[in-house]
Amino acid sequence: MISGTGRAGRSTAPLLAPVTDRDDDTFSFERLLGSRGFHRIAGTDEAGRGPLAGPVVAAAVILPTDCDYRLFRDSKKTSALQRGRLREHLLQIGAAVGIGIVDAATIDRINILQASLQAMAASIDDLADQGAAPDFVLVDGTFLIPKTIDQQSLVKGDSRSASISAASIIAKITRDEIMADLHERYPGYDFAGNKGYPTRHHRQAIRQFGPSPVHRLSFSGVKEFVSAAR
């Protein structure tokens, strides 16, 4: 088990061993932690590390122990319709859901990795604000979040832990909704369609109009055109 140190860093301890070798048992980490005395196990993941515009958004989810964990898988493997239905299902079964958002200006200031970890930490804080503070966190990826809480990083966690998978779904939906709102404010960039990712049309719009106030000015593909916005 890894305990958080209050700062982000690499996980050097061995990963928790799941209680089964079955590839489809994505609740084995949560089950093992429950057997070790943890009662509120959250999975956390982020969406939006690669786009040229918009925030990075993280979610944290605590699934009920009696849920059908097989419903939840990596958000990249689900359609928008499926993700919407799964969000409704999470609300119906009483899952605890927290959200953390870090804007483009902060991403430029602290870099996308630190912003992603900060967003995940904020999603844990949001759970606590709702009276659902976790006692253990499963973190997608290689790094720990900057929280003094028991936690474990899981590489490819969104395909190994149902809690992380559920978090990835919520993070993706939330960010897509934010980008749809930003499209209304800055329609020339087609944020509703590209979600801020570097599509051909998006790159052409940056060249034509320069970056918007929600572009990540430190990112390649944007920083070359910063002067055009001034």
GUGU-294117 format. One record per residue (C-alpha): residue in one letter; y negated, z negated, x negated. Coordinates in steps of 0.02 Angstrom, whole numbers, padded with zeros to 5 digits, always signed. Each point is the difference from the previous one (the first is absolute). Example, Ala and Ser with C-alpha at 12.3 -4.5 7.8 and 13.67 -1.06 7.14 Angstrom:
2
A+00225-00390-00615/S-00172+00033-00069/
This chain:
230
M+00000+00000+00000/I-00175+00039-00059/S-00148-00109+00038/G-00172+00077+00011/T-00119-00048-00139/G-00164+00039+00085/R-00020+00166-00092/A+00086+00167+00008/G+00132+00031-00133/R+00167+00080-00032/S+00155-00077+00072/T+00107-00050-00149/A+00136-00100+00088/P+00153+00091+00071/L-00012+00058+00178/L+00080-00105+00135/A+00178+00056+00030/P+00031+00058+00179/V+00143-00082+00092/T+00085+00167+00030/D+00018+00163-00093/R-00016+00103+00158/D-00142+00123-00018/D-00046-00015+00184/D-00020-00190-00002/T-00188-00009-00024/F-00010-00180+00057/S+00106-00071-00141/F-00147-00063-00103/E-00076-00088+00150/R+00169-00073+00045/L+00029-00064-00176/L-00172-00079-00007/G+00032-00083+00167/S+00160-00075-00070/R-00106-00072-00142/G-00115-00092+00119/F-00141+00124+00031/H-00048+00019+00182/R-00148+00121+00006/I+00040+00149-00111/A-00130+00137-00001/G+00016+00176-00066/T-00159+00086-00059/D-00040+00180-00043/E-00153+00112-00013/A-00052+00174+00054/G-00128+00112-00080/R+00016-00012-00189/G-00010+00188-00027/P-00141+00063+00113/L-00171+00053-00063/A-00090-00090+00141/G+00012-00151+00112/P+00068-00175-00027/V+00167-00062-00058/V+00082-00097+00142/A+00139-00128-00011/A+00103-00089+00130/A+00110-00153-00003/V+00137-00027+00129/I+00112-00147+00040/L+00147+00062+00103/P+00094-00114+00121/T+00169-00045-00074/D+00090+00071+00153/C-00087+00169-00002/D+00090+00166-00016/Y-00053+00030-00179/R+00083+00172+00000/L-00146+00069+00099/F-00118-00018-00148/R-00003+00120-00145/D-00128+00070-00121/S-00152+00066+00093/K+00012+00163-00098/K+00166+00033+00088/T-00067-00024+00176/S-00109+00109+00110/A-00167-00055+00070/L+00080-00019+00172/Q+00140-00108-00070/R-00123-00108-00095/G-00101-00030+00158/R+00153-00052+00096/L+00055-00116-00140/R-00170-00084-00003/E+00015-00033+00186/H+00176-00067-00028/L-00062-00118-00135/L-00127-00072+00121/Q+00131-00016+00136/I+00122-00097-00108/G-00134-00119-00063/A-00009+00055-00181/A-00146-00072-00097/V-00112+00138-00069/G-00143-00014-00125/I-00118+00136-00063/G-00100+00015-00161/I-00128+00137-00037/V-00089+00041-00163/D-00136+00132+00008/A-00033+00148-00114/A-00145-00083-00092/T+00111-00146-00049/I+00139+00119-00053/D-00125+00084-00117/R-00052-00168-00070/I+00170-00082-00032/N+00120+00151-00001/I+00129+00051+00129/L+00141-00111-00063/Q-00104-00159+00009/A-00073+00055+00167/S+00176+00025+00069/L+00053-00173-00056/Q-00160-00073+00070/A+00032+00084+00168/M+00176-00071+00006/A-00066-00173-00042/A-00128+00019+00140/S+00139+00045+00123/I+00086-00164-00045/D-00164-00092+00028/D-00013+00084+00170/L+00171-00069+00047/A-00057-00173-00052/D-00159+00017+00104/Q+00111+00032+00151/G+00101-00157-00034/A+00148+00098-00070/A-00014-00033-00187/P+00160+00058-00087/D+00094-00110-00122/F+00071+00150-00096/V-00062+00178-00024/L+00100+00156-00042/V-00120+00121-00084/D+00030+00187-00009/G-00011+00067-00177/T+00001-00074-00175/F-00145-00122+00004/L-00030-00168+00080/I-00149-00030+00113/P-00140-00117-00056/K+00055-00147+00106/T+00074-00169-00046/I+00149+00021+00113/D+00186+00025-00032/Q+00026+00187-00010/Q+00112+00138-00065/S-00043+00180-00040/L+00125+00132+00055/V-00003+00175-00071/K+00022+00122+00145/G-00010-00151+00112/D-00048+00105+00151/S+00177+00068+00002/R+00085-00164-00048/S-00084-00130+00111/A-00029+00016+00187/S-00151-00116-00012/I-00081+00111-00130/S+00046+00155+00101/A-00084-00074+00154/A-00153-00039-00105/S-00005+00179-00065/I+00000+00064+00179/I-00144-00113+00053/A-00100+00041-00157/K+00022+00187+00027/I-00049-00007+00185/T-00152-00109-00035/R-00063+00112-00139/D+00026+00158+00102/E-00105-00076+00139/I-00138-00044-00124/M+00001+00177-00068/A-00013+00070+00177/D-00155-00107+00026/L-00073+00059-00165/H+00030+00179+00056/E-00123-00029+00142/R-00131-00056-00125/Y+00035+00133-00132/P+00081+00146+00093/G-00021+00127-00138/Y+00141-00073-00103/D+00137+00003+00135/F+00049-00181-00031/A+00095-00002+00165/G+00114+00135-00067/N+00016-00038-00185/K-00023-00190+00007/G-00102+00015-00160/Y+00138+00081-00101/P-00046+00146-00116/T+00042+00149+00111/R-00074+00169-00041/H-00126-00013+00143/H-00050-00175-00054/R-00030+00054-00179/Q-00103+00147+00059/A-00105-00115+00111/I-00036-00115-00148/R-00056+00150-00102/Q-00110+00062+00143/F-00076-00163+00063/G+00028-00120-00144/P+00086-00169+00026/S-00032-00101+00157/P-00041-00187-00005/V+00185-00038+00026/H+00067+00106-00143/R+00074-00082-00153/L-00125+00051-00132/S+00112-00051-00146/F+00142+00117+00053/S+00031+00169-00080/G-00048+00133+00126/V-00150-00104+00057/K-00088-00066-00155/E-00033+00178-00060/F-00111+00027+00153/V-00092-00166+00009/S-00166+00080-00050/A+00011+00116+00150/A-00017-00149+00117/R-00158-00063-00082/
